[in-house]
Structure formats: C-alpha cells, structure tokens
Amino acid sequence: MREKELKNLLLLKPKREEIKETDDIKKWLDKFKEERLFDGRKESTIKNDLTRLKVFLDFCYNRLGKSPDEMETSDFVKFFNYLEKERKLSKNTQKRYYDLLKVFYKLMRLKNFNEFAEESKERKRFACIEIRHYDAVDAEILNEILRKIVESNSRTRMRDALIVRLLWDTGARVSEILNLRYKDVDFNEGIIRITNTKNREERKVVCASETLELLRHYCQFNIRQGPEDYLFQNNRGGRVRKDWISEVFRKAVDELKKEGKIPPNKRIVIHSLRHGRAVDLLEKGLPLDVVKEYLGHRSLEVTLFYSHSKERTEKLLKIIRKL
C-alpha cells in the first residue's frame, strides 16, 4: 500500500451532517431528475448531480431561508465560501458545483444565476483551476507495457494484455471495451460495435488483424459464449472489473519507471491509451472529423485538444529544428 493511501486511512475525516430531504428540496430534485432523464443522461451521472444539488438546496433553505429562485449574486458567493471553508472542498470540486448550477438554473428556466455567472466569468473565478492532463502512450511505450504484462506471473496475463491492445486499436474507453458482448463483435471482419457510450450514440470501431486473431483464440476458452455474454470474462464467466485492468496497467507502468524505460515524470494511466491513439491517428493524417467520430467525442473541440497536444507540439518542434 502506498504512503498516501496509508495517510488517508489514518487521518480522521470530518463528519458532515446528513442532509434531510424536505418536501421543498425533493420538489426541485425530482424536477431536475426528470429534465436530465429526458435529456438522456446516464443514471450514474444524474445520481452524482443530485447529490451535489442536494447540498446547494439544503444551503438555500436551511442556511438562508430562501428558495433557489430567490437567490441573489451575494447568496451564491456565500454558498461557494461555504463549500470552501466549511465543507473543505477543493477548487476543482467547487468548479463541478458551479457547472452543475449553470445547468440547473438553465433547466429550471430561472435567470437569477446569470448575473453571478457573468461576474464569475469576468473575474475569472473558476478559470484558473488547474486541469491535469495525462501523457499520451505511443507505440513504443505501448509495446513495453504489453511485454511487461505478458511476462508477469498472472494467470490472466494474456487476457489482460489483449484488453490493453484492443483499447489501443479502438481508442475506446475502458468501460466500453469491458462491456463488449459476443453479439457486438464481427469475428470475420474485426468490426466492433460500441454500445452504452458516454454520449449514448453507438459507433463502430475496428481492430488490427493480429488483435482479431488473438481475440478469436482467447474467446474459445471463455466459460460462457452466448450472444449476450461478455467478451472478456473472469473465472466465473462474469465481466472483468475496471479497477482490475487499471491496476494491472498501473503496475506495469510503475515497474517500467523503476527500470528507466518510462520517464518518472510521465503521467501515464490506462486512459492514456485513448489519448495516445487520438494523437496517433491525427499524426497519420486522418481528418479531425473522422477521428472525432471514431473516438466518439461529443464535440469537435475535444478532438481539437488532441490535435494541439503536448506530444504533437514536441514532434513539430523537432521537425522545425531539422528544417
């Protein structure tokens, strides 16, 4: 166990009072949930939003004696001071509350948050929050990670390495690959249908012929092989857990850092595969809109982030230096 994890277990956590869901609070929560369900948001996303919204509504009614439609700019300032000083929330978490309230007031057709939002934008209240980005994995680092996993003593090493390789080929999210079922894969053409996506839009991806060959071989030994069964299974035929494959990946990266094969300052996590694949596809000349569709990005701006990534900038600088 890491030192940070030990400290987190040792330190006492400040106990926060449980928020009572009054009739007034429930009315707003139900209305917001209805709107979000109509927008097609995932249950897990709505659940997180409702938890935060409950904190805000409790502050409105029990601290200020006001309903959300009566809140003024000075009241919103008090709320964010409360999040920082009493609830001890980080700037990044406060930003999540700010984004949530923008959505909440928009969906409730209320305009009293607008002034606070405009003022916050002018004063850059939430613009200076540090956004930590992961480093991309390239083909060289990917091969080192795959070798490390395959050479481990784990009984599931081939399955785990195959998952990592498929994550690279498809540029898919970890949950999207682990949720794959037999019916989603064309084992002849190597075309894979991704469902249950973040933006709720199905898409198709492909894998390399080598990956497809390994996939065919691996699937012969699965306990369950029906159309509805998961492609990647544990020893009971259930779905492989996300935290399992993330941990396998992390251990491989940590060992490679100790061996000096990955620089110690590189921030590489399993999502770095998706980041790296985006950069790789753009480097190979694929148009932005094609990469956007392949990766299932909600907007072109997200794909543009990868086109201006640190990795691409460094390569361009090398090219310019040679010129």
Secondary structure, 3 states (H helix, E strand, C coil): CCHHHHHHHHCCCCCCCCCCCCHHHHHHHHHHHHHHHHCCCCHHHHHHHHHHHHHHHHHHHHHHCCCHHHCCHHHHHHHHHHHHHCCCCCHHHHHHHHHHHHHHHHHCCCCCCHHHHHHHHHCCCCCCCCCCCCCCCCHHHHHHHHHHHHCCCCCCHHHHHHHHHHHHHHCCCHHHHHCCEHHHEECCCCEEEECCCCCCCCEEEECCHHHHHHHHHHHCCCCCCCCCCECCECCCCCECCHHHHHHHHHHHHHHHHHCCCCCCCCCCCCCHHHHHHHHHHHHCCCCHHHHHHHHCCCCHHHHHHHHCCHHHHHHHHHHHHHC
